[in-house]
Amino acid sequence: MAESVNVTSTILDKKLEQYRWEAKDYVAENELTITITLAEYRALIASDATKQYDIAKANEDKYKRDTENKMLKEEVEALRAKLYELQNGCRAGMEVCNA
């Protein structure tokens, strides 16, 4: 029982000291680990880098679309205001609009 408590204590100490770099590569007794090949590791890193690039590209595209949408909304509002002015001008001087 004492050995189980020591193992549990060691694992908890390792997990609670997450900000210390020394503890990151320590494997406590009975802790679940996996082993991957160098090729698998490289593929994992490459896929992560690709995903980060795709996310950055998507964010850039979103920014461009948001900027374009904002400009188009402003243009629509300006055109609506102009149309409103023209409609009100025609109503005020019906003889000019009917000519």
Phi and psi restraints in degrees (range 20) as a CNS / XPLOR table:
assign (resid 1 and name C) (resid 2 and name N)
       (resid 2 and name CA) (resid 2 and name C) 1.0 -63.2 20.0 2
assign (resid 2 and name N) (resid 2 and name CA)
       (resid 2 and name C) (resid 3 and name N) 1.0 -36.5 20.0 2
assign (resid 2 and name C) (resid 3 and name N)
       (resid 3 and name CA) (resid 3 and name C) 1.0 -65.9 20.0 2
assign (resid 3 and name N) (resid 3 and name CA)
       (resid 3 and name C) (resid 4 and name N) 1.0 -39.1 20.0 2
assign (resid 3 and name C) (resid 4 and name N)
       (resid 4 and name CA) (resid 4 and name C) 1.0 -63.9 20.0 2
assign (resid 4 and name N) (resid 4 and name CA)
       (resid 4 and name C) (resid 5 and name N) 1.0 -40.1 20.0 2
assign (resid 4 and name C) (resid 5 and name N)
       (resid 5 and name CA) (resid 5 and name C) 1.0 -65.8 20.0 2
assign (resid 5 and name N) (resid 5 and name CA)
       (resid 5 and name C) (resid 6 and name N) 1.0 -40.7 20.0 2
assign (resid 5 and name C) (resid 6 and name N)
       (resid 6 and name CA) (resid 6 and name C) 1.0 -64.6 20.0 2
assign (resid 6 and name N) (resid 6 and name CA)
       (resid 6 and name C) (resid 7 and name N) 1.0 -41.7 20.0 2
assign (resid 6 and name C) (resid 7 and name N)
       (resid 7 and name CA) (resid 7 and name C) 1.0 -64.3 20.0 2
assign (resid 7 and name N) (resid 7 and name CA)
       (resid 7 and name C) (resid 8 and name N) 1.0 -45.9 20.0 2
assign (resid 7 and name C) (resid 8 and name N)
       (resid 8 and name CA) (resid 8 and name C) 1.0 -62.1 20.0 2
assign (resid 8 and name N) (resid 8 and name CA)
       (resid 8 and name C) (resid 9 and name N) 1.0 -42.1 20.0 2
assign (resid 8 and name C) (resid 9 and name N)
       (resid 9 and name CA) (resid 9 and name C) 1.0 -62.9 20.0 2
assign (resid 9 and name N) (resid 9 and name CA)
       (resid 9 and name C) (resid 10 and name N) 1.0 -41.6 20.0 2
assign (resid 9 and name C) (resid 10 and name N)
       (resid 10 and name CA) (resid 10 and name C) 1.0 -63.4 20.0 2
assign (resid 10 and name N) (resid 10 and name CA)
       (resid 10 and name C) (resid 11 and name N) 1.0 -43.6 20.0 2
assign (resid 10 and name C) (resid 11 and name N)
       (resid 11 and name CA) (resid 11 and name C) 1.0 -64.7 20.0 2
assign (resid 11 and name N) (resid 11 and name CA)
       (resid 11 and name C) (resid 12 and name N) 1.0 -45.2 20.0 2
assign (resid 11 and name C) (resid 12 and name N)
       (resid 12 and name CA) (resid 12 and name C) 1.0 -63.9 20.0 2
assign (resid 12 and name N) (resid 12 and name CA)
       (resid 12 and name C) (resid 13 and name N) 1.0 -42.0 20.0 2
assign (resid 12 and name C) (resid 13 and name N)
       (resid 13 and name CA) (resid 13 and name C) 1.0 -59.1 20.0 2
assign (resid 13 and name N) (resid 13 and name CA)
       (resid 13 and name C) (resid 14 and name N) 1.0 -42.6 20.0 2
assign (resid 13 and name C) (resid 14 and name N)
       (resid 14 and name CA) (resid 14 and name C) 1.0 -63.4 20.0 2
assign (resid 14 and name N) (resid 14 and name CA)
       (resid 14 and name C) (resid 15 and name N) 1.0 -44.9 20.0 2
assign (resid 14 and name C) (resid 15 and name N)
       (resid 15 and name CA) (resid 15 and name C) 1.0 -71.5 20.0 2
assign (resid 15 and name N) (resid 15 and name CA)
       (resid 15 and name C) (resid 16 and name N) 1.0 -31.7 20.0 2
assign (resid 15 and name C) (resid 16 and name N)
       (resid 16 and name CA) (resid 16 and name C) 1.0 -78.5 20.0 2
assign (resid 16 and name N) (resid 16 and name CA)
       (resid 16 and name C) (resid 17 and name N) 1.0 -19.4 20.0 2
assign (resid 16 and name C) (resid 17 and name N)
       (resid 17 and name CA) (resid 17 and name C) 1.0 -97.8 20.0 2
assign (resid 17 and name N) (resid 17 and name CA)
       (resid 17 and name C) (resid 18 and name N) 1.0 47.4 20.0 2
assign (resid 17 and name C) (resid 18 and name N)
       (resid 18 and name CA) (resid 18 and name C) 1.0 -68.4 20.0 2
assign (resid 18 and name N) (resid 18 and name CA)
       (resid 18 and name C) (resid 19 and name N) 1.0 -18.8 20.0 2
assign (resid 18 and name C) (resid 19 and name N)
       (resid 19 and name CA) (resid 19 and name C) 1.0 -91.1 20.0 2
assign (resid 19 and name N) (resid 19 and name CA)
       (resid 19 and name C) (resid 20 and name N) 1.0 -5.4 20.0 2
assign (resid 19 and name C) (resid 20 and name N)
       (resid 20 and name CA) (resid 20 and name C) 1.0 -91.9 20.0 2
assign (resid 20 and name N) (resid 20 and name CA)
       (resid 20 and name C) (resid 21 and name N) 1.0 124.4 20.0 2
assign (resid 20 and name C) (resid 21 and name N)
       (resid 21 and name CA) (resid 21 and name C) 1.0 -66.2 20.0 2
assign (resid 21 and name N) (resid 21 and name CA)
       (resid 21 and name C) (resid 22 and name N) 1.0 -26.0 20.0 2
assign (resid 21 and name C) (resid 22 and name N)
       (resid 22 and name CA) (resid 22 and name C) 1.0 -64.0 20.0 2
assign (resid 22 and name N) (resid 22 and name CA)
       (resid 22 and name C) (resid 23 and name N) 1.0 -31.0 20.0 2
assign (resid 22 and name C) (resid 23 and name N)
       (resid 23 and name CA) (resid 23 and name C) 1.0 -84.2 20.0 2
assign (resid 23 and name N) (resid 23 and name CA)
       (resid 23 and name C) (resid 24 and name N) 1.0 -10.1 20.0 2
assign (resid 23 and name C) (resid 24 and name N)
       (resid 24 and name CA) (resid 24 and name C) 1.0 -70.6 20.0 2
assign (resid 24 and name N) (resid 24 and name CA)
       (resid 24 and name C) (resid 25 and name N) 1.0 -27.9 20.0 2
assign (resid 24 and name C) (resid 25 and name N)
       (resid 25 and name CA) (resid 25 and name C) 1.0 -108.2 20.0 2
assign (resid 25 and name N) (resid 25 and name CA)
       (resid 25 and name C) (resid 26 and name N) 1.0 15.5 20.0 2
assign (resid 25 and name C) (resid 26 and name N)
       (resid 26 and name CA) (resid 26 and name C) 1.0 -90.0 20.0 2
assign (resid 26 and name N) (resid 26 and name CA)
       (resid 26 and name C) (resid 27 and name N) 1.0 134.7 20.0 2
assign (resid 26 and name C) (resid 27 and name N)
       (resid 27 and name CA) (resid 27 and name C) 1.0 -113.9 20.0 2
assign (resid 27 and name N) (resid 27 and name CA)
       (resid 27 and name C) (resid 28 and name N) 1.0 117.1 20.0 2
assign (resid 27 and name C) (resid 28 and name N)
       (resid 28 and name CA) (resid 28 and name C) 1.0 -77.5 20.0 2
assign (resid 28 and name N) (resid 28 and name CA)
       (resid 28 and name C) (resid 29 and name N) 1.0 157.7 20.0 2
assign (resid 28 and name C) (resid 29 and name N)
       (resid 29 and name CA) (resid 29 and name C) 1.0 -61.6 20.0 2
assign (resid 29 and name N) (resid 29 and name CA)
       (resid 29 and name C) (resid 30 and name N) 1.0 137.7 20.0 2
assign (resid 29 and name C) (resid 30 and name N)
       (resid 30 and name CA) (resid 30 and name C) 1.0 66.8 20.0 2
assign (resid 30 and name N) (resid 30 and name CA)
       (resid 30 and name C) (resid 31 and name N) 1.0 15.3 20.0 2
assign (resid 30 and name C) (resid 31 and name N)
       (resid 31 and name CA) (resid 31 and name C) 1.0 -85.9 20.0 2
assign (resid 31 and name N) (resid 31 and name CA)
       (resid 31 and name C) (resid 32 and name N) 1.0 137.8 20.0 2
assign (resid 31 and name C) (resid 32 and name N)
       (resid 32 and name CA) (resid 32 and name C) 1.0 -74.0 20.0 2
assign (resid 32 and name N) (resid 32 and name CA)
       (resid 32 and name C) (resid 33 and name N) 1.0 126.4 20.0 2
assign (resid 32 and name C) (resid 33 and name N)
       (resid 33 and name CA) (resid 33 and name C) 1.0 -133.9 20.0 2
assign (resid 33 and name N) (resid 33 and name CA)
       (resid 33 and name C) (resid 34 and name N) 1.0 164.0 20.0 2
assign (resid 33 and name C) (resid 34 and name N)
       (resid 34 and name CA) (resid 34 and name C) 1.0 -128.2 20.0 2
assign (resid 34 and name N) (resid 34 and name CA)
       (resid 34 and name C) (resid 35 and name N) 1.0 159.6 20.0 2
assign (resid 34 and name C) (resid 35 and name N)
       (resid 35 and name CA) (resid 35 and name C) 1.0 -123.5 20.0 2
assign (resid 35 and name N) (resid 35 and name CA)
       (resid 35 and name C) (resid 36 and name N) 1.0 131.2 20.0 2
assign (resid 35 and name C) (resid 36 and name N)
       (resid 36 and name CA) (resid 36 and name C) 1.0 -124.3 20.0 2
assign (resid 36 and name N) (resid 36 and name CA)
       (resid 36 and name C) (resid 37 and name N) 1.0 157.1 20.0 2
assign (resid 36 and name C) (resid 37 and name N)
       (resid 37 and name CA) (resid 37 and name C) 1.0 -80.8 20.0 2
assign (resid 37 and name N) (resid 37 and name CA)
       (resid 37 and name C) (resid 38 and name N) 1.0 165.8 20.0 2
assign (resid 37 and name C) (resid 38 and name N)
       (resid 38 and name CA) (resid 38 and name C) 1.0 -62.3 20.0 2
assign (resid 38 and name N) (resid 38 and name CA)
       (resid 38 and name C) (resid 39 and name N) 1.0 -39.0 20.0 2
assign (resid 38 and name C) (resid 39 and name N)
       (resid 39 and name CA) (resid 39 and name C) 1.0 -62.9 20.0 2
assign (resid 39 and name N) (resid 39 and name CA)
       (resid 39 and name C) (resid 40 and name N) 1.0 -41.1 20.0 2
assign (resid 39 and name C) (resid 40 and name N)
       (resid 40 and name CA) (resid 40 and name C) 1.0 -65.4 20.0 2
assign (resid 40 and name N) (resid 40 and name CA)
       (resid 40 and name C) (resid 41 and name N) 1.0 -40.3 20.0 2
assign (resid 40 and name C) (resid 41 and name N)
       (resid 41 and name CA) (resid 41 and name C) 1.0 -63.2 20.0 2
assign (resid 41 and name N) (resid 41 and name CA)
       (resid 41 and name C) (resid 42 and name N) 1.0 -45.0 20.0 2
assign (resid 41 and name C) (resid 42 and name N)
       (resid 42 and name CA) (resid 42 and name C) 1.0 -62.6 20.0 2
assign (resid 42 and name N) (resid 42 and name CA)
       (resid 42 and name C) (resid 43 and name N) 1.0 -40.8 20.0 2
assign (resid 42 and name C) (resid 43 and name N)
       (resid 43 and name CA) (resid 43 and name C) 1.0 -63.8 20.0 2
assign (resid 43 and name N) (resid 43 and name CA)
       (resid 43 and name C) (resid 44 and name N) 1.0 -39.4 20.0 2
assign (resid 43 and name C) (resid 44 and name N)
       (resid 44 and name CA) (resid 44 and name C) 1.0 -63.7 20.0 2
assign (resid 44 and name N) (resid 44 and name CA)
       (resid 44 and name C) (resid 45 and name N) 1.0 -45.2 20.0 2
assign (resid 44 and name C) (resid 45 and name N)
       (resid 45 and name CA) (resid 45 and name C) 1.0 -65.8 20.0 2
assign (resid 45 and name N) (resid 45 and name CA)
       (resid 45 and name C) (resid 46 and name N) 1.0 -42.3 20.0 2
assign (resid 45 and name C) (resid 46 and name N)
       (resid 46 and name CA) (resid 46 and name C) 1.0 -62.8 20.0 2
assign (resid 46 and name N) (resid 46 and name CA)
       (resid 46 and name C) (resid 47 and name N) 1.0 -41.9 20.0 2
assign (resid 46 and name C) (resid 47 and name N)
       (resid 47 and name CA) (resid 47 and name C) 1.0 -67.3 20.0 2
assign (resid 47 and name N) (resid 47 and name CA)
       (resid 47 and name C) (resid 48 and name N) 1.0 -37.0 20.0 2
assign (resid 47 and name C) (resid 48 and name N)
       (resid 48 and name CA) (resid 48 and name C) 1.0 -64.8 20.0 2
assign (resid 48 and name N) (resid 48 and name CA)
       (resid 48 and name C) (resid 49 and name N) 1.0 -44.3 20.0 2
assign (resid 48 and name C) (resid 49 and name N)
       (resid 49 and name CA) (resid 49 and name C) 1.0 -63.4 20.0 2
assign (resid 49 and name N) (resid 49 and name CA)
       (resid 49 and name C) (resid 50 and name N) 1.0 -40.8 20.0 2
assign (resid 49 and name C) (resid 50 and name N)
       (resid 50 and name CA) (resid 50 and name C) 1.0 -63.8 20.0 2
assign (resid 50 and name N) (resid 50 and name CA)
       (resid 50 and name C) (resid 51 and name N) 1.0 -42.9 20.0 2
assign (resid 50 and name C) (resid 51 and name N)
       (resid 51 and name CA) (resid 51 and name C) 1.0 -64.0 20.0 2
assign (resid 51 and name N) (resid 51 and name CA)
       (resid 51 and name C) (resid 52 and name N) 1.0 -41.1 20.0 2
assign (resid 51 and name C) (resid 52 and name N)
       (resid 52 and name CA) (resid 52 and name C) 1.0 -63.1 20.0 2
assign (resid 52 and name N) (resid 52 and name CA)
       (resid 52 and name C) (resid 53 and name N) 1.0 -40.5 20.0 2
assign (resid 52 and name C) (resid 53 and name N)
       (resid 53 and name CA) (resid 53 and name C) 1.0 -63.2 20.0 2
assign (resid 53 and name N) (resid 53 and name CA)
       (resid 53 and name C) (resid 54 and name N) 1.0 -44.1 20.0 2
assign (resid 53 and name C) (resid 54 and name N)
       (resid 54 and name CA) (resid 54 and name C) 1.0 -62.6 20.0 2
assign (resid 54 and name N) (resid 54 and name CA)
       (resid 54 and name C) (resid 55 and name N) 1.0 -39.6 20.0 2
assign (resid 54 and name C) (resid 55 and name N)
       (resid 55 and name CA) (resid 55 and name C) 1.0 -65.7 20.0 2
assign (resid 55 and name N) (resid 55 and name CA)
       (resid 55 and name C) (resid 56 and name N) 1.0 -43.1 20.0 2
assign (resid 55 and name C) (resid 56 and name N)
       (resid 56 and name CA) (resid 56 and name C) 1.0 -62.8 20.0 2
assign (resid 56 and name N) (resid 56 and name CA)
       (resid 56 and name C) (resid 57 and name N) 1.0 -41.7 20.0 2
assign (resid 56 and name C) (resid 57 and name N)
       (resid 57 and name CA) (resid 57 and name C) 1.0 -64.8 20.0 2
assign (resid 57 and name N) (resid 57 and name CA)
       (resid 57 and name C) (resid 58 and name N) 1.0 -42.6 20.0 2
assign (resid 57 and name C) (resid 58 and name N)
       (resid 58 and name CA) (resid 58 and name C) 1.0 -64.0 20.0 2
assign (resid 58 and name N) (resid 58 and name CA)
       (resid 58 and name C) (resid 59 and name N) 1.0 -40.1 20.0 2
assign (resid 58 and name C) (resid 59 and name N)
       (resid 59 and name CA) (resid 59 and name C) 1.0 -64.1 20.0 2
assign (resid 59 and name N) (resid 59 and name CA)
       (resid 59 and name C) (resid 60 and name N) 1.0 -40.0 20.0 2
assign (resid 59 and name C) (resid 60 and name N)
       (resid 60 and name CA) (resid 60 and name C) 1.0 -64.5 20.0 2
assign (resid 60 and name N) (resid 60 and name CA)
       (resid 60 and name C) (resid 61 and name N) 1.0 -44.2 20.0 2
assign (resid 60 and name C) (resid 61 and name N)
       (resid 61 and name CA) (resid 61 and name C) 1.0 -62.5 20.0 2
assign (resid 61 and name N) (resid 61 and name CA)
       (resid 61 and name C) (resid 62 and name N) 1.0 -40.3 20.0 2
assign (resid 61 and name C) (resid 62 and name N)
       (resid 62 and name CA) (resid 62 and name C) 1.0 -63.0 20.0 2
assign (resid 62 and name N) (resid 62 and name CA)
       (resid 62 and name C) (resid 63 and name N) 1.0 -42.9 20.0 2
assign (resid 62 and name C) (resid 63 and name N)
       (resid 63 and name CA) (resid 63 and name C) 1.0 -61.2 20.0 2
assign (resid 63 and name N) (resid 63 and name CA)
       (resid 63 and name C) (resid 64 and name N) 1.0 -43.9 20.0 2
assign (resid 63 and name C) (resid 64 and name N)
       (resid 64 and name CA) (resid 64 and name C) 1.0 -62.8 20.0 2
assign (resid 64 and name N) (resid 64 and name CA)
       (resid 64 and name C) (resid 65 and name N) 1.0 -43.8 20.0 2
assign (resid 64 and name C) (resid 65 and name N)
       (resid 65 and name CA) (resid 65 and name C) 1.0 -65.9 20.0 2
assign (resid 65 and name N) (resid 65 and name CA)
       (resid 65 and name C) (resid 66 and name N) 1.0 -40.4 20.0 2
assign (resid 65 and name C) (resid 66 and name N)
       (resid 66 and name CA) (resid 66 and name C) 1.0 -62.6 20.0 2
assign (resid 66 and name N) (resid 66 and name CA)
       (resid 66 and name C) (resid 67 and name N) 1.0 -40.9 20.0 2
assign (resid 66 and name C) (resid 67 and name N)
       (resid 67 and name CA) (resid 67 and name C) 1.0 -64.5 20.0 2
assign (resid 67 and name N) (resid 67 and name CA)
       (resid 67 and name C) (resid 68 and name N) 1.0 -44.4 20.0 2
assign (resid 67 and name C) (resid 68 and name N)
       (resid 68 and name CA) (resid 68 and name C) 1.0 -64.4 20.0 2
assign (resid 68 and name N) (resid 68 and name CA)
       (resid 68 and name C) (resid 69 and name N) 1.0 -41.9 20.0 2
assign (resid 68 and name C) (resid 69 and name N)
       (resid 69 and name CA) (resid 69 and name C) 1.0 -62.0 20.0 2
assign (resid 69 and name N) (resid 69 and name CA)
       (resid 69 and name C) (resid 70 and name N) 1.0 -40.4 20.0 2
assign (resid 69 and name C) (resid 70 and name N)
       (resid 70 and name CA) (resid 70 and name C) 1.0 -63.3 20.0 2
assign (resid 70 and name N) (resid 70 and name CA)
       (resid 70 and name C) (resid 71 and name N) 1.0 -44.6 20.0 2
assign (resid 70 and name C) (resid 71 and name N)
       (resid 71 and name CA) (resid 71 and name C) 1.0 -63.3 20.0 2
assign (resid 71 and name N) (resid 71 and name CA)
       (resid 71 and name C) (resid 72 and name N) 1.0 -41.0 20.0 2
assign (resid 71 and name C) (resid 72 and name N)
       (resid 72 and name CA) (resid 72 and name C) 1.0 -67.2 20.0 2
assign (resid 72 and name N) (resid 72 and name CA)
       (resid 72 and name C) (resid 73 and name N) 1.0 -38.2 20.0 2
assign (resid 72 and name C) (resid 73 and name N)
       (resid 73 and name CA) (resid 73 and name C) 1.0 -63.6 20.0 2
assign (resid 73 and name N) (resid 73 and name CA)
       (resid 73 and name C) (resid 74 and name N) 1.0 -41.1 20.0 2
assign (resid 73 and name C) (resid 74 and name N)
       (resid 74 and name CA) (resid 74 and name C) 1.0 -64.0 20.0 2
assign (resid 74 and name N) (resid 74 and name CA)
       (resid 74 and name C) (resid 75 and name N) 1.0 -39.5 20.0 2
assign (resid 74 and name C) (resid 75 and name N)
       (resid 75 and name CA) (resid 75 and name C) 1.0 -65.0 20.0 2
assign (resid 75 and name N) (resid 75 and name CA)
       (resid 75 and name C) (resid 76 and name N) 1.0 -41.5 20.0 2
assign (resid 75 and name C) (resid 76 and name N)
       (resid 76 and name CA) (resid 76 and name C) 1.0 -62.1 20.0 2
assign (resid 76 and name N) (resid 76 and name CA)
       (resid 76 and name C) (resid 77 and name N) 1.0 -44.2 20.0 2
assign (resid 76 and name C) (resid 77 and name N)
       (resid 77 and name CA) (resid 77 and name C) 1.0 -63.9 20.0 2
assign (resid 77 and name N) (resid 77 and name CA)
       (resid 77 and name C) (resid 78 and name N) 1.0 -40.2 20.0 2
assign (resid 77 and name C) (resid 78 and name N)
       (resid 78 and name CA) (resid 78 and name C) 1.0 -64.5 20.0 2
assign (resid 78 and name N) (resid 78 and name CA)
       (resid 78 and name C) (resid 79 and name N) 1.0 -41.5 20.0 2
assign (resid 78 and name C) (resid 79 and name N)
       (resid 79 and name CA) (resid 79 and name C) 1.0 -67.5 20.0 2
assign (resid 79 and name N) (resid 79 and name CA)
       (resid 79 and name C) (resid 80 and name N) 1.0 -37.0 20.0 2
assign (resid 79 and name C) (resid 80 and name N)
       (resid 80 and name CA) (resid 80 and name C) 1.0 -63.6 20.0 2
assign (resid 80 and name N) (resid 80 and name CA)
       (resid 80 and name C) (resid 81 and name N) 1.0 -42.5 20.0 2
assign (resid 80 and name C) (resid 81 and name N)
       (resid 81 and name CA) (resid 81 and name C) 1.0 -63.3 20.0 2
assign (resid 81 and name N) (resid 81 and name CA)
       (resid 81 and name C) (resid 82 and name N) 1.0 -41.7 20.0 2
assign (resid 81 and name C) (resid 82 and name N)
       (resid 82 and name CA) (resid 82 and name C) 1.0 -64.7 20.0 2
assign (resid 82 and name N) (resid 82 and name CA)
       (resid 82 and name C) (resid 83 and name N) 1.0 -43.2 20.0 2
assign (resid 82 and name C) (resid 83 and name N)
       (resid 83 and name CA) (resid 83 and name C) 1.0 -62.3 20.0 2
assign (resid 83 and name N) (resid 83 and name CA)
       (resid 83 and name C) (resid 84 and name N) 1.0 -41.4 20.0 2
assign (resid 83 and name C) (resid 84 and name N)
       (resid 84 and name CA) (resid 84 and name C) 1.0 -61.9 20.0 2
assign (resid 84 and name N) (resid 84 and name CA)
       (resid 84 and name C) (resid 85 and name N) 1.0 -43.4 20.0 2
assign (resid 84 and name C) (resid 85 and name N)
       (resid 85 and name CA) (resid 85 and name C) 1.0 -63.5 20.0 2
assign (resid 85 and name N) (resid 85 and name CA)
       (resid 85 and name C) (resid 86 and name N) 1.0 -42.4 20.0 2
assign (resid 85 and name C) (resid 86 and name N)
       (resid 86 and name CA) (resid 86 and name C) 1.0 -65.7 20.0 2
assign (resid 86 and name N) (resid 86 and name CA)
       (resid 86 and name C) (resid 87 and name N) 1.0 -41.0 20.0 2
assign (resid 86 and name C) (resid 87 and name N)
       (resid 87 and name CA) (resid 87 and name C) 1.0 -65.4 20.0 2
assign (resid 87 and name N) (resid 87 and name CA)
       (resid 87 and name C) (resid 88 and name N) 1.0 -42.4 20.0 2
assign (resid 87 and name C) (resid 88 and name N)
       (resid 88 and name CA) (resid 88 and name C) 1.0 -69.0 20.0 2
assign (resid 88 and name N) (resid 88 and name CA)
       (resid 88 and name C) (resid 89 and name N) 1.0 -34.2 20.0 2
assign (resid 88 and name C) (resid 89 and name N)
       (resid 89 and name CA) (resid 89 and name C) 1.0 -65.9 20.0 2
assign (resid 89 and name N) (resid 89 and name CA)
       (resid 89 and name C) (resid 90 and name N) 1.0 -39.0 20.0 2
assign (resid 89 and name C) (resid 90 and name N)
       (resid 90 and name CA) (resid 90 and name C) 1.0 -69.4 20.0 2
assign (resid 90 and name N) (resid 90 and name CA)
       (resid 90 and name C) (resid 91 and name N) 1.0 -35.5 20.0 2
assign (resid 90 and name C) (resid 91 and name N)
       (resid 91 and name CA) (resid 91 and name C) 1.0 -70.1 20.0 2
assign (resid 91 and name N) (resid 91 and name CA)
       (resid 91 and name C) (resid 92 and name N) 1.0 -34.6 20.0 2
assign (resid 91 and name C) (resid 92 and name N)
       (resid 92 and name CA) (resid 92 and name C) 1.0 -71.5 20.0 2
assign (resid 92 and name N) (resid 92 and name CA)
       (resid 92 and name C) (resid 93 and name N) 1.0 -38.0 20.0 2
assign (resid 92 and name C) (resid 93 and name N)
       (resid 93 and name CA) (resid 93 and name C) 1.0 -120.9 20.0 2
assign (resid 93 and name N) (resid 93 and name CA)
       (resid 93 and name C) (resid 94 and name N) 1.0 72.4 20.0 2
assign (resid 93 and name C) (resid 94 and name N)
       (resid 94 and name CA) (resid 94 and name C) 1.0 -58.1 20.0 2
assign (resid 94 and name N) (resid 94 and name CA)
       (resid 94 and name C) (resid 95 and name N) 1.0 -30.4 20.0 2
assign (resid 94 and name C) (resid 95 and name N)
       (resid 95 and name CA) (resid 95 and name C) 1.0 -68.1 20.0 2
assign (resid 95 and name N) (resid 95 and name CA)
       (resid 95 and name C) (resid 96 and name N) 1.0 -29.6 20.0 2
assign (resid 95 and name C) (resid 96 and name N)
       (resid 96 and name CA) (resid 96 and name C) 1.0 -76.1 20.0 2
assign (resid 96 and name N) (resid 96 and name CA)
       (resid 96 and name C) (resid 97 and name N) 1.0 -39.3 20.0 2
assign (resid 96 and name C) (resid 97 and name N)
       (resid 97 and name CA) (resid 97 and name C) 1.0 -71.3 20.0 2
assign (resid 97 and name N) (resid 97 and name CA)
       (resid 97 and name C) (resid 98 and name N) 1.0 -33.9 20.0 2
assign (resid 97 and name C) (resid 98 and name N)
       (resid 98 and name CA) (resid 98 and name C) 1.0 -79.7 20.0 2
assign (resid 98 and name N) (resid 98 and name CA)
       (resid 98 and name C) (resid 99 and name N) 1.0 -14.0 20.0 2
